[in-house]
């Protein structure tokens, strides 16, 4: 078995690994997008609620409103942390994908190098065979010429 054929299973495994990491990255990105969307919705809602004009209200209602705004701010802060955490996961997956792609590229270059070396060997062997065949035909033609009396 040639070197290039022996590396093919490694190439397939590297490709499968790269595909798996790419799927993981896509999933992490979808999760991040979902959390970003939730953060935007929370921010919009908090802004709308904070800017809404309230009719003359009692001190108890104002305290309830302030408490609700505080809970909204807390939810926004927590969602922001979730987004940051998911961004870190996306970046980690992106780094894994870069490494997996690099590993696969190295194996592809190695396989290409092996194939190029094998082609050189095959081309040389083919050329030798063609040279040998040409030499045999030339010797055979000379023998026939000497056997027939040397008349061209």
N, C-alpha and C positions, 0 to 999 in steps of 0.2 A: 504494500500500500504506500502510495506516495505521501510526502509530507503535507501537501496541500489537501489531500483527502483526509488525513488524520486531524487536521485543524478544523474541518467542516463542523463536527459536532460541537466544538468549542465556540465557533462562530454562531451556531444556532442557539446555543445556551446564552451567549452574550446578547443576541437579538431578543430572545424571550425575556431576559432580565431587563433590557432597556424598555421593551414594551410594557412590562409590568410596572416599572418605575414611572413611565409616562402616564399610565392609567391612574396610579396613585397620585401623581401630581395633579392630574385633571380633577380627581375627586376632591383633593384638598382645595383646589382653586374654586370649585363649585361651593364647597362649604364656606370658604372665605367670602365669596360673593353673597351668599345667603346672609351671613353675619353682617356684612357691610350694608346690605339692604335693610336689615332689622335696625341697625344703628341709625341709618338715615331716617327711617320711619319714627323711631323714638325721638330723635332730635327735632324733627318737624312737629311731632305731637307736643313735645315739651315747649317748643317755641310758641305754637299756637295757643296752648293752654296758658302760658305765662303772659302772652300779649292780649288775651281775651279780656274784654271790659266786663267787669262785674257790676251789677246794680248795687245800690247801697246794701251792704251786708252787715251782719252782726260780727262782733269780735270772734265768736266761736267759728263762724264760717270762714273768716279770714285765717284763723289758725289751721283749720282743716285744709284750706287752699294751700297755705304755706307748707304744711306737712306733705300734701300730695306733690307739690313742686319739688320738695326735697327727695321724695321717693323716686320721682321721675329723673332727677339729676343723678341719683344713685344708680338707677337702672341704666342710664346713658353711660355712666362711668364704668359700670360692670360690662356692658356690651362693648365698650371701647377696649377694655382689657381682653375680652374674648376675641375681638378682631385682631388685636396685636398678637395674641397667642397664635391665632390661625395664620397670620402673616409669617410668623417665624416658622411654622410648619410648612407653609408653601415654599419658603426660601430653602429650608432643609431638603425638601423633595426636589426642588430645582437643582440644588447642588448634587444630590444623588443621581439625577438624570444626566447632568453634565459628566459626572464620573463614569456612569454606565455607557454613555455615548463615546467617551474617550477610550474606555476599555475595548468596546466593539471596534472602534476605528483602528486601534493598535492591532487587533487580531486580523482585521481586513487587510491592513498593510502587510502584515506578516504572511498571510495567505497569498496576497498578490506577489510578494517577493518570491515565495516558494514556487508559485506557478511560473513566474518569469524564469527562474533558475531551471525548472523542469522543461520549459520550452526551449531554452538554450541547449540543454542536453539532448532533447529530442531532435532539434534542428541539426545539431552536429552529427548525431547518429544517422539521420536521414541523408545528410550531405555525404557522409562516409559511404553509405550504401550506394548512393548515386555515383560517387566517384569509383567505387569498386565495380559497379555494373558497367560504367563507361570503360574502365580499364579492361574488363573481361571482353567486352565487345571489340575493343581495339585489338587485343591479342588474338581473338578469334578471327577478326578480319585479316590480320597479318598472316596468320597460319593459312587461311584460305588462299591468300595471295601467293604464298610460297608453295602451297600444295598445287595450285593451278598453273604454276610456272611463272608467276610474277607478272603476268600481263594485266595491266590495269584495264 
